[in-house]
Amino acid sequence: MKIGSIEVGVPSLHEPGLAKEGASFADIFKKSLDQVNQNQIEANSAIRELVAGRNKNIHETMLTLEKADASLKLMMQVRNKVLDAYKEIIKMQV
């Protein structure tokens, strides 16, 4: 998914392998979490490279950090919506 010019780590349902039958919400959610985690790892690595002086491109480092930040914020919003939906389902009387 793109937010502005930043590609965030939440896969689209149009990606190969996700829209096929049998892809459950749990599979999609797990893949999204894995991508967010990968973005966080890349951001950590970019910071270490910059601080160590092996990478002098602060622009690229900042883009990596923003990508990780945006994907984490988006994943937190998805998590909050899932929890809200769960709470609503629990409140329903059958």
NORPEGI-V734508 format. One record per pair of residues at least 24 apart in sequence whose ideal C-beta (glycine too) atoms are under 10 Angstrom apart, sorted by the first residue. I is the first residue (numbers start at 1). J is the second residue. D is the distance in Angstrom with one decimal. If there is no record, write none. Layout:
i=(I;I)
j=(J;J)
d=(D;D)
This chain:
i=(1;1;1;1;2;3;3;3;3;3;3;4;4;5;5;6;6;6;6;6;6;6;6;7;7;7;7;8;8;8;8;8;8;8;8;8;8;8;8;8;8;9;9;9;9;9;9;9;9;9;9;9;9;9;9;9;9;10;10;10;10;10;10;10;10;11;25;29;29;29;29;32;32;32;32;33;33;33;35;35;36;36;36;36;36;36;36;36;36;37;37;37;37;38;38;39;39;39;39;39;39;39;39;39;40;40;40;40;40;40;41;42;42;43;43;43;43;43;44)
j=(32;70;71;74;70;66;67;70;71;73;74;66;70;63;66;63;64;66;67;68;69;70;71;39;67;70;71;32;35;36;39;66;67;68;69;70;71;72;73;74;75;33;34;35;36;37;38;39;40;42;67;68;70;71;72;74;75;35;36;70;71;74;75;77;78;35;82;75;78;79;82;71;74;75;78;75;78;79;71;75;68;70;71;72;73;74;75;76;78;68;71;72;75;68;71;64;65;67;68;69;70;71;72;75;65;67;68;69;71;72;68;67;68;67;68;69;71;72;68)
d=(9.5;9.3;8.6;7.3;9.7;9.4;9.3;5.4;8.9;9.2;7.4;9.3;8.5;8.8;9.6;7.2;9.9;5.7;5.2;9.8;9.1;5.4;8.6;9.5;6.7;9.0;8.8;9.7;8.5;8.5;7.9;9.7;6.7;9.2;9.5;4.9;4.3;9.1;8.7;5.5;8.7;8.9;8.5;3.5;4.7;8.3;6.8;4.6;8.9;9.7;7.5;7.9;8.4;3.6;8.4;8.0;7.6;6.9;7.4;9.5;6.4;5.5;6.5;9.8;7.2;6.5;8.8;9.1;7.8;9.0;8.0;8.6;8.8;6.4;7.4;6.9;9.8;9.4;6.9;8.8;7.9;9.9;4.8;5.8;9.8;8.2;4.8;9.3;9.9;9.7;9.4;9.5;9.6;9.1;9.1;8.0;9.5;5.7;4.2;8.7;8.6;4.8;7.5;9.6;9.9;9.9;5.1;9.3;8.2;6.9;8.6;7.8;6.8;7.4;3.7;7.8;9.6;9.4;8.4)
